[in-house]
Amino acid sequence: MKIPAFLRSLLLMLGLLLFGLQAAFSANWPREVTDVHGSHTLAHKPLRIVSTSVTLTGSLLAIDAPVVASGATAPNNRVADGQGFLRQWGDIAKQRKVARLYIGEPSAEAVAAQMPDLILISATGGDSALALYSQLSTIAPTLVINYDDKSWQDLLTLLGTVTGQEQQAAARIAEFNQRLAAVKQGMTLPPQPISALVYTAAARSANLWTPTSAQGQLLEQLGFTLAALPEGLHASTSQGKRHDIIQLGGENLAAGLNGKSLFLFAGEQQDADAVYANPLLAHLPAVQEKRVYALGAGTFRLDYYSAMQVLNRLQALFG
C-alpha cells in the first residue's frame, strides 16, 4: 500500500524528533556545569535555548546551538539591525528564525513563553538580566555566563560544553586560528603601542579595551601591544566593576588614549573623522599622524563572526 505524502512527511518529522531526543539523552548527559551560583546539573542536551544576552547569542549561533530566542538592543543603530540583533550575525538569526524576546528591559514572561530548557544570562554589561535570575531559574535551568574576563574563544569553548556543541566550537576556533596565522604573517604593524576603544562622539567619551577583554586579547594575538594607562588616571565605573573596559571621559579622555595608534571598534570612517575633529584630542600623536583606524561597525562585541571581520579589516589596513 502506498503511503500518502503527508503521512510520509509526518513520519519523517517524528523520526527527526526522536533522533534529536536520543541525542539529547546520550551517554554524555547529564553533565555538571558551574557558575557564580554554584554547580548545576543539566539532565540532557538542551533543545530550546533562550539567550537573554545579545552578546552571547552570536557565539551560540556560531556553534549551531539550538537558540530559539534572544534579548535585543536598540534597533537600527551602528551596531544593531532592525531586530535589535548585532549586525555581524543578524542575517543568520533571521535564517534560523530566532525570536526577539524584548528590547532592553528584560522580561521573565517573554522568556517563559518560549518554553526553554536552558536559559543563559550574562554576568555583566548592558544586556545582563541578572536581576531576574530568581524568576528565570524557576522556568528552566539558568546559567550566568561571564564574558568580560575571557577571550571569545574561551567563551565559545564554555558555551560548547554547556550546550553539547564542543566539536562545533573547536572547529570554529581552529578555522579562526588558521585565518589569524595567515593575516598575522602578512601584516606590517603600525607604530606601537596602541589604544583600542569604542568612541562615542556625542558624549566625547570612550570605553577603552583592557588586555583582559576579548578585543585586547585578539589584538595581542596578532602581535599588537596595548598601551598602559598613565598612573593615577581616574576612570568612571558607571557600568559597574568590569574587567574588559575602562570608561574615559572629560579630562581623562585624552590622557587615557596614549597609544601611538588608535583602533576604533564599533566604528567606521565617520567615527575616525569625529576623533580627528575633537579639539581635545588634537595634540595626540595618533591624531596628528593620522593613525586612527576604524575596525567596522560589527565589532562592538566579539564573537566568531565579528572576530573574522576584525581580521579582514586589519588585513585590508596593514596587509
C-alpha positions in Angstrom: 0.0 0.0 0.0 1.3 3.4 -1.0 1.8 5.8 2.0 0.3 9.2 1.3 2.8 12.1 1.0 1.5 13.9 4.1 1.9 10.8 6.2 5.4 10.2 4.9 6.3 13.8 5.9 4.7 13.2 9.3 6.7 10.1 9.9 9.9 11.8 8.8 9.3 14.6 11.3 8.7 12.1 14.0 11.9 10.4 13.1 13.9 13.6 13.3 12.3 14.4 16.6 13.2 11.0 18.1 16.7 11.4 16.7 17.0 14.8 18.5 15.7 13.4 21.7 18.1 10.4 21.5 21.0 12.8 21.0 19.8 14.9 24.0 19.8 12.0 26.3 23.0 10.4 25.1 25.8 9.0 27.2 27.4 12.4 27.7 24.4 13.6 29.7 23.6 14.5 32.4 26.6 16.8 33.0 27.6 19.2 35.7 28.4 22.9 35.0 29.4 25.6 37.4 28.6 29.4 37.6 28.5 32.0 40.3 25.5 30.3 41.8 27.4 27.0 42.2 27.0 23.7 40.5 24.1 22.9 38.2 23.0 19.5 36.7 21.9 19.6 33.1 19.8 16.5 32.6 20.0 16.4 28.9 21.4 18.3 25.9 19.4 21.5 25.5 16.9 21.6 22.6 15.4 25.1 23.2 17.9 27.7 24.4 16.9 31.2 25.4 19.8 33.8 25.5 18.8 36.9 27.4 22.2 38.4 26.3 22.6 39.7 22.8 26.3 39.3 23.3 26.1 35.6 24.0 23.7 34.9 21.1 26.3 35.3 18.4 28.5 32.7 19.9 25.6 30.3 20.3 24.8 30.7 16.6 28.4 30.2 15.6 28.4 26.7 17.2 24.9 25.8 15.8 23.4 25.6 19.3 19.6 25.5 19.2 18.9 29.1 20.4 15.2 29.9 19.8 15.1 33.4 21.2 17.4 36.2 22.2 17.3 39.5 24.0 18.0 42.5 21.8 19.4 46.0 22.0 18.0 49.2 20.5 17.4 48.6 16.8 18.7 50.4 13.7 21.9 51.9 15.1 25.6 51.5 14.3 25.8 48.0 16.0 22.3 46.6 15.6 19.9 45.7 12.8 16.2 46.3 12.6 15.5 43.5 15.1 18.0 44.8 17.6 20.3 41.9 16.9 24.0 42.6 16.3 24.8 43.2 12.7 27.5 40.6 12.3 25.0 37.7 12.9 21.6 39.3 12.4 21.0 37.6 9.0 21.9 34.2 10.4 19.5 34.7 13.3 16.8 35.6 10.7 17.5 32.5 8.7 17.3 30.3 11.8 14.1 32.1 12.9 15.5 33.3 16.3 12.7 35.2 18.0 13.3 38.6 19.7 12.5 38.4 23.4 12.5 42.1 24.2 14.4 45.3 23.6 16.4 46.4 26.6 14.4 45.8 29.7 14.4 42.0 30.5 11.0 40.2 30.8 10.6 36.9 32.6 7.2 36.4 30.9 8.8 36.7 27.4 11.4 34.1 28.4 8.7 31.7 29.8 6.6 32.0 26.6 9.5 30.4 24.6 9.3 27.2 26.8 13.1 27.0 27.1 15.0 24.0 28.6 18.1 26.2 29.1 18.4 30.0 29.9 21.6 31.9 29.6 22.3 35.3 31.4 25.4 37.5 31.0 27.0 38.4 34.3 27.8 42.0 33.3 27.1 44.6 30.7 24.0 46.4 29.4 22.5 43.1 28.2 22.6 41.4 31.6 19.3 40.1 33.0 20.9 39.2 36.3 18.2 40.9 38.4 15.7 38.3 37.1 17.8 35.3 38.0 15.5 34.0 40.7 12.5 34.3 38.4 14.2 32.8 35.4 15.6 29.9 37.4 12.1 28.6 38.2 11.4 28.4 34.4 14.4 26.2 33.4 18.0 25.6 34.3 19.6 29.1 34.2 23.3 29.8 33.9 25.2 33.0 34.5 28.0 33.4 31.9 30.8 36.0 32.4 32.1 37.2 29.1 34.1 40.3 30.3 37.1 38.4 31.6 37.8 35.9 28.7 38.6 35.7 25.0 35.8 35.0 22.6 37.4 31.6 22.0 37.3 30.8 25.7 33.6 31.8 25.8 32.9 29.7 22.7 34.5 26.7 24.4 32.5 27.2 27.5 29.2 27.5 25.6 30.2 24.4 23.6 30.5 22.5 26.9 27.2 23.8 28.2 25.2 23.1 25.0 26.9 19.9 24.0 28.4 21.6 20.9 32.0 21.0 21.8 33.0 19.8 18.3 31.4 22.7 16.6 33.2 25.2 19.0 36.6 23.5 18.4 36.1 23.6 14.6 35.2 27.3 14.6 38.3 28.1 16.7 40.6 26.1 14.5 39.2 27.8 11.4 39.8 31.2 13.0 43.3 30.3 14.2 44.3 29.3 10.7 43.0 32.6 9.3 44.7 34.6 12.1 48.0 33.0 11.4 47.8 33.9 7.7 46.8 37.5 8.4 49.5 37.9 11.1 52.2 36.7 8.8 51.3 39.2 6.1 50.9 42.3 8.3 53.2 45.3 8.9 52.2 46.7 12.2 51.7 50.5 12.7 53.7 52.3 15.5 53.2 50.6 18.9 51.7 50.6 21.5 48.1 51.1 20.5 44.9 52.1 22.2 41.8 50.1 21.4 38.4 51.6 22.1 34.8 52.4 21.3 34.4 56.1 20.8 31.2 58.0 21.4 31.4 61.3 19.6 28.2 62.8 21.0 29.4 62.4 24.6 33.1 62.8 23.8 33.8 59.7 25.8 35.3 56.3 25.2 35.4 52.7 26.5 39.0 51.6 26.4 39.5 47.8 25.9 41.8 46.3 28.5 44.2 43.4 27.9 41.7 41.1 29.7 39.0 42.0 27.1 38.3 39.7 24.1 39.2 42.7 21.9 42.5 43.2 23.7 43.4 39.5 23.6 42.7 39.3 19.9 45.0 42.3 19.2 47.8 40.8 21.3 47.4 37.5 19.5 48.1 39.4 16.3 51.3 41.0 17.7 49.9 44.4 18.8 50.9 45.9 22.1 48.3 47.7 24.2 49.4 51.0 25.8 49.5 51.0 29.6 47.4 53.7 31.2 49.1 56.6 33.0 49.4 56.1 36.7 46.7 57.7 38.8 44.2 58.0 35.9 40.7 58.2 37.3 38.2 56.2 35.3 34.4 56.1 35.6 32.7 53.0 36.9 29.1 53.9 35.9 28.7 50.5 34.3 29.9 48.7 37.4 33.1 46.9 38.1 34.2 45.3 34.8 37.3 43.6 33.6 37.0 44.4 29.9 36.7 48.2 29.7 37.9 51.4 31.2 35.5 54.3 30.9 37.1 57.5 29.8 35.6 61.0 29.7 36.3 64.6 30.3 39.9 65.4 31.1 40.8 61.7 31.3 39.8 61.0 27.7 43.0 62.4 26.1 45.2 61.1 28.9 43.8 57.6 28.5 44.3 57.5 24.7 48.0 57.4 24.9 48.7 54.8 22.2 50.7 55.8 19.1 47.8 54.4 17.1 44.1 54.3 17.9 41.9 51.4 16.9 38.1 52.1 16.9 35.9 49.1 17.5 32.2 49.5 16.5 33.4 52.3 14.3 33.5 53.3 10.6 35.4 56.2 8.9 33.0 58.8 10.2 33.9 57.8 13.8 37.6 58.2 12.9 36.7 61.6 11.5 35.0 62.5 14.7 38.1 61.7 16.7 40.1 63.9 14.3 37.6 66.7 14.8 37.6 66.7 18.6 39.8 69.6 19.6 40.6 68.0 23.0 42.4 65.2 21.1 44.2 67.3 18.5 47.5 67.1 20.4 47.6 63.3 20.4 50.4 61.8 18.3 47.9 59.3 16.8 45.6 62.1 15.7 48.4 64.3 14.4 49.9 61.5 12.4 46.5 60.3 11.1 46.8 56.9 12.8 43.1 56.4 13.8 41.8 53.2 12.3 38.1 52.1 12.2 37.6 48.4 12.5 34.0 48.2 11.5 30.5 48.7 13.0 30.1 45.0 13.6 32.9 44.7 16.1 31.2 46.1 19.2 31.1 42.7 20.9 33.5 39.9 19.7 32.3 36.5 18.7 33.4 34.3 15.8 31.7 36.4 13.2 32.9 39.8 14.4 36.4 38.4 15.1 36.6 37.3 11.4 35.5 40.9 10.4 38.4 42.3 12.5 40.9 40.1 10.7 39.6 41.1 7.4 39.7 44.8 8.2 43.3 44.6 9.7 44.4 42.7 6.6 43.0 45.5 4.4 44.7 48.2 6.6 48.1 46.6 7.2 48.4 43.5 5.0 
